[in-house]
């Protein structure tokens, strides 16, 4: 199955969400006007879709973790992220990687260019973490949110 072309869907979705964020909607309840503004709280997607939407390497690639700057290790033809000191990926890191790509047309730390949703959420802070993806072959301790889920794997 072919990967979705996010350039077809995301511009419309992001545009609508930015409009709701800036202008909100106005509702009348008992002849009183209420304006509600919206904020996107989180991107929830499986790992391949998240990598594609974010324009990043997948979890099994070098620098494939969206939460840290570890390049991981190749072990028996698999990329693993062992328990070790790591550098947490921040929103500033992510934006610097995008700027690097713009200047050099070359990926940096797994970031392959800009994504449209960076105007809606802070990456990686507003990304979901799903425990189903944490396994004994992909060991991680890449954010405070993940640490409690990974303790069983130590």
N, C-alpha and C positions, 0 to 999 in steps of 0.2 A: 504494500500500500504506500502511496506517495505521501510525503509530508505536506501539510497544509501550507498554502501561500498566505502568510500572515499579512502581506501588503494589501490583500483584498478585503480582509475583515477588520483588522485593527484600526485603520484610519477612521472608519465610521464609528466604531465602538469608542475609541479614545476621544474623538471629537464630541460625541454625545455626553460622555462622562465629564469631560472638561467643561462643557456647557452647564451641566448640573452642578459641578463644583463651583463655578463662578457665579452663576445666576440662580441656581436652585429652581424650585417650582413653587408656585403660589397656590394655596388652597384656601377656600372659604368655608369656614365652619361656623354656623349660626351667624352669618353675615359679618364675621370677623376674618380679616385676611391674615394668613400665616405664610411666611416664606421659609422653606426648608432647603438648606444647601446640603450637598452630599460630598463625602470624601471616600475614596477607595481605600479600604483598610488593608487588603492583602491580595496577592496573586496566589491562587490555588490551582496547581496543575501537576500532572505527573512529570517525572524528571525529563523525559525526552521533549515533551511539549514546552516545559519551562525553559530548557536550554534553547529551543528554537525561538520562542517568543522573546527571550532576553538577548538573543544573538550571541550566545556563549557556547563553549565546548560542552559536550555532554558529560555526565557524571563519570564515565569511563575513560575520559580523555585527560591529557595533561592540564592541570589547573581546572579540572571539571567541577570542583566543589564551589557552589555559589556562596558559601559561608566563610571560606578561608582562602589563603593564598598558598596553600600547599600544592605542589605539583603531583604529589602522590608517588607511589612506587609501582613498578611493573613486577608482578609476581605470578609466574606460570601463565603468561599471556593475559593477565587481568590487572587492572589498575586498582590498587588498594590505598587507603588512607590510614596508616597505622596511628596508634596513640603516640603522640609526640608533641613537643611544643609546636605551636602553630601561630601564624599571624592571622588574626581575624580580618576578613574582608570588610571594609567599611563602604559607606555610600561615596565618600570622597575617593577611595581607591577605584571604585567602579567608574566614576566620572573621569578620573585621570586616565584610565585605560581607554575610555571612549575618545578622549582628546588625543591620546597617543595614536590610536587608530586613524583619526582624522588627519593627523600630521604626517604619519609614516605609511599609511595604508597597510598596516601590519598588526596582527592581533597581539595583545599583551595580557598575560595572566588569564588566558582563556576567553577574553572578551574580544569578539570579532566585529564590533561596531555598535552603533547606536540602536536603541530600541524605542519604539513609539511610547511604550508605557512608562518610560522614565519620567515623563511629565505628570504621571498620576501617582506613582508610588516611589518610595525610596528603596533602592536596591542595594544590598540584600535585606535590609531591615524589615520590609513588608512582604517577605516571601514565606509561604507556609512550609512547615517541616512535617513530613509524614513518616511516622515510625515504620510503616510497612517497607520503606526503602532502606532502612538501617538493618544491615545484616552482618553476619560474621565475616563476610568477604569484603565488605565496604565498611571499614571501621572509621569512626569519625568522632570528633569532639569539637565541632566547628562553631558552636555558639552556645550561649547559656541555655537556649531553648532545647538544644539537642543533648547537652551533657547528662541530664537526668535519664534520658532514654538510652544512652549508651553505657551506663554503668554496668548493666548485665553482661556486656561484651568484654569487660576488662580481664 
